[in-house]
Amino acid sequence: MQQQQPKPPLPSDDKRWKLVNATMRRHGYTAHALIETLHSVQDAFGFLDETALRFVAASLDVPLSKVYGVATFYHIFMLKPQGRHTCVVCTGTACYIKGADTLLANIHSRYDINPGDTTADNRLSLLTARCVGACGLAPAVVLNGDVLGKQEIATLVNTLEALD
């Protein structure tokens, strides 16, 4: 029987780490718990930072490169804090043809952010998605979880300005 490696200590006294550790313990600290554990970290902290990635890798005895690879492969995982509001512009074929690139360009010029960035005041994060499954509503935007279809520049900017 193979001897278990001792588990690393929690990164801090923050009680949220106990929730993350409980997820790993529930799965026996096995590698197949990686995605669920990353979800647990993101649910607890809002994003995955280097400390979290290293702790998960050591706890599940998975190479850091694999943890980072999973965290960057799935668009649901965030590697930096997100703004109070999240705007996801669909860049699928239908949305792109109908003007998603123009929406992104206007958001960039208005808020000085690129996809993956958050405004300096942490008010708005801008993301893109390959497809949000709303091709009939192209161009589609997901704003704080709500799908907005057939977006025009003026409409979207007015909606973004009305946030908060």
Legacy VTK file of the C-alpha trace (Angstrom):
# vtk DataFile Version 3.0
C-alpha trace
ASCII
DATASET POLYDATA
POINTS 164 float
0.000 0.000 0.000
1.312 3.387 -1.010
1.826 5.891 1.786
-0.112 9.161 1.497
1.899 12.360 1.322
1.036 14.788 4.129
-1.355 17.475 2.956
-0.049 21.035 2.873
-1.290 23.474 5.497
-4.057 25.879 4.524
-2.611 29.013 2.889
-4.094 31.278 5.582
-6.527 31.386 8.485
-9.288 32.528 6.117
-12.253 30.245 6.810
-12.975 29.925 3.087
-9.961 27.621 2.782
-11.752 25.154 5.059
-14.579 24.984 2.515
-12.095 24.303 -0.267
-10.348 21.668 1.830
-13.704 20.011 2.585
-14.327 19.634 -1.151
-10.974 17.915 -1.613
-11.460 15.721 1.452
-14.910 14.646 0.219
-13.193 13.321 -2.922
-10.316 11.698 -1.082
-7.769 14.277 -2.280
-7.712 12.588 -5.689
-6.808 14.190 -8.986
-10.278 13.663 -10.400
-11.511 16.307 -7.930
-9.509 19.028 -9.694
-12.312 20.801 -11.549
-14.720 20.651 -8.622
-11.992 21.944 -6.309
-11.233 24.852 -8.643
-14.960 25.659 -8.679
-14.913 25.589 -4.890
-11.978 28.019 -4.761
-13.619 30.366 -7.246
-16.958 30.224 -5.421
-15.194 31.071 -2.173
-12.765 33.742 -3.395
-14.188 34.927 -6.729
-11.102 33.988 -8.745
-8.090 31.665 -8.814
-4.791 33.261 -7.830
-1.342 31.692 -7.772
-1.618 30.793 -4.090
-4.840 28.897 -4.751
-3.446 27.083 -7.788
-0.344 25.998 -5.860
-2.384 24.862 -2.839
-4.749 22.805 -5.006
-1.837 21.262 -6.907
-0.035 20.260 -3.710
-3.195 19.028 -1.982
-4.339 16.860 -4.888
-0.782 15.819 -5.783
-1.256 17.115 -9.326
1.435 18.996 -11.260
0.992 22.773 -11.099
1.147 22.833 -14.903
-1.957 20.627 -15.082
-3.863 22.770 -12.574
-2.929 25.907 -14.504
-3.831 24.207 -17.782
-7.313 23.305 -16.535
-7.820 26.779 -15.027
-6.918 28.478 -18.303
-8.696 26.013 -20.616
-12.184 26.516 -19.168
-13.487 30.049 -19.663
-15.528 29.880 -16.459
-12.377 30.127 -14.329
-10.994 33.604 -13.642
-7.347 34.194 -12.769
-7.861 37.718 -11.468
-10.610 39.513 -9.545
-13.671 40.437 -11.556
-15.576 43.689 -11.514
-18.962 44.202 -9.899
-20.518 43.685 -13.332
-19.515 41.234 -16.031
-20.136 41.795 -19.733
-19.532 38.799 -22.002
-19.639 39.542 -25.728
-20.310 36.515 -27.902
-17.781 36.238 -30.722
-19.320 33.211 -32.421
-19.762 33.325 -36.182
-23.305 34.724 -36.199
-22.516 37.348 -33.574
-19.268 38.317 -35.242
-20.974 38.775 -38.615
-23.673 40.879 -36.948
-21.176 43.225 -35.264
-19.609 41.741 -32.130
-16.240 43.195 -33.167
-17.783 46.672 -33.303
-19.329 46.206 -29.848
-15.930 45.192 -28.454
-14.187 48.131 -30.146
-16.688 50.584 -28.691
-16.475 49.102 -25.201
-12.685 49.338 -25.488
-12.762 52.997 -26.550
-15.358 53.942 -23.927
-13.921 52.072 -20.933
-10.287 51.517 -21.978
-10.454 47.750 -21.397
-9.800 44.736 -23.559
-11.405 41.307 -23.232
-10.153 39.744 -20.012
-9.672 43.135 -18.332
-11.533 44.973 -15.598
-11.941 48.742 -15.368
-9.644 50.521 -12.926
-12.593 51.209 -10.600
-13.532 47.474 -10.592
-16.946 48.362 -11.963
-16.917 46.308 -15.166
-15.140 43.199 -16.454
-15.173 42.477 -20.174
-15.007 38.911 -21.448
-15.659 37.130 -24.715
-17.148 33.724 -25.385
-16.868 31.583 -28.490
-20.632 31.059 -28.455
-23.382 31.690 -25.920
-25.961 29.645 -27.841
-28.130 32.574 -28.829
-27.300 32.792 -32.523
-30.812 33.944 -33.423
-30.258 36.971 -31.178
-26.930 37.978 -32.722
-25.047 39.937 -31.688
-25.587 38.626 -28.172
-24.146 39.874 -24.916
-24.426 38.272 -21.482
-24.572 41.010 -18.871
-24.454 39.821 -15.266
-25.861 36.465 -16.380
-28.715 37.877 -18.475
-28.649 37.328 -22.242
-29.237 40.513 -24.214
-29.939 39.949 -27.899
-29.622 42.011 -31.071
-27.373 44.499 -29.348
-26.564 47.798 -30.972
-23.732 50.011 -29.793
-25.934 52.774 -28.355
-28.219 50.318 -26.572
-25.353 48.407 -25.008
-23.508 51.553 -23.914
-26.715 52.927 -22.349
-27.253 49.628 -20.526
-23.662 49.603 -19.255
-23.893 53.237 -18.141
-27.094 52.503 -16.193
-25.409 49.809 -14.059
-25.076 50.433 -10.308
LINES 1 165
164 0 1 2 3 4 5 6 7 8 9 10 11 12 13 14 15 16 17 18 19 20 21 22 23 24 25 26 27 28 29 30 31 32 33 34 35 36 37 38 39 40 41 42 43 44 45 46 47 48 49 50 51 52 53 54 55 56 57 58 59 60 61 62 63 64 65 66 67 68 69 70 71 72 73 74 75 76 77 78 79 80 81 82 83 84 85 86 87 88 89 90 91 92 93 94 95 96 97 98 99 100 101 102 103 104 105 106 107 108 109 110 111 112 113 114 115 116 117 118 119 120 121 122 123 124 125 126 127 128 129 130 131 132 133 134 135 136 137 138 139 140 141 142 143 144 145 146 147 148 149 150 151 152 153 154 155 156 157 158 159 160 161 162 163
